[in-house]
Amino acid sequence: MKTGSNKRTQLLLGVLVVCVIAWFYTKNSGTEEIAQEGVEDNSALADQATVLLQRAESIKFDFSVLESKAFSSLINRNLPLLNLPVGRDNPFAPAP
């Protein structure tokens, strides 16, 4: 009985060692690849953001329209809003 138990222990120990080695191998190799892909993705996004920022900074507004005769001749025709009741105090309360 002891030899069977000893073989089983050695087999389990061997499988455990192989699993640990495989885990370390996949952990280290996968991290480097993912990290490199992340850096490439981030640099592409950073380039796009830089281009958008440069385009936004290059926008020029022409305020001479505000000084034109046509703009100054516009008439303000605001109408006062009526103060009417808007709704119920509690819209979730049952209807009366």
QUISUL-V771043 format. One record per backbone hydrogen bond with DSSP energy under -0.5 kcal/mol. NH is the residue of the N-H (numbers start at 1). CO is the residue of the C=O. E is the energy in kcal/mol with one decimal. If there is no record, write none. Layout:
nh=(NH NH)
co=(CO CO)
e=(E E)
//
This chain:
nh=(5 6 7 8 9 10 11 12 13 14 15 16 17 18 19 20 21 22 23 24 25 26 27 28 29 30 31 32 33 34 35 36 37 38 39 40 41 42 43 44 45 46 47 48 49 50 51 52 53 54 55 56 57 58 59 63 65 66 67 68 72 73 74 77 84 91 93)
co=(1 2 3 4 5 6 7 8 9 10 11 12 13 14 15 16 17 18 19 20 21 22 23 24 25 26 27 28 29 30 31 32 33 34 35 36 37 38 39 40 41 42 43 44 45 46 47 48 49 50 51 52 53 54 56 61 62 63 64 65 68 69 71 75 82 89 90)
e=(-2.0 -2.4 -2.3 -2.1 -2.2 -2.3 -2.6 -2.6 -2.5 -2.4 -2.5 -2.3 -2.4 -2.4 -2.4 -2.4 -2.5 -2.5 -2.5 -2.5 -2.3 -2.6 -2.5 -2.2 -2.3 -1.9 -1.4 -1.5 -1.6 -2.5 -2.7 -2.3 -2.4 -2.5 -2.0 -2.1 -2.6 -2.6 -2.3 -1.9 -2.3 -2.6 -2.2 -2.1 -2.5 -2.2 -2.2 -2.4 -2.4 -2.4 -2.3 -2.4 -2.3 -1.3 -1.0 -0.8 -0.7 -1.1 -0.8 -1.1 -1.9 -1.3 -1.2 -0.6 -1.4 -0.5 -1.5)
//
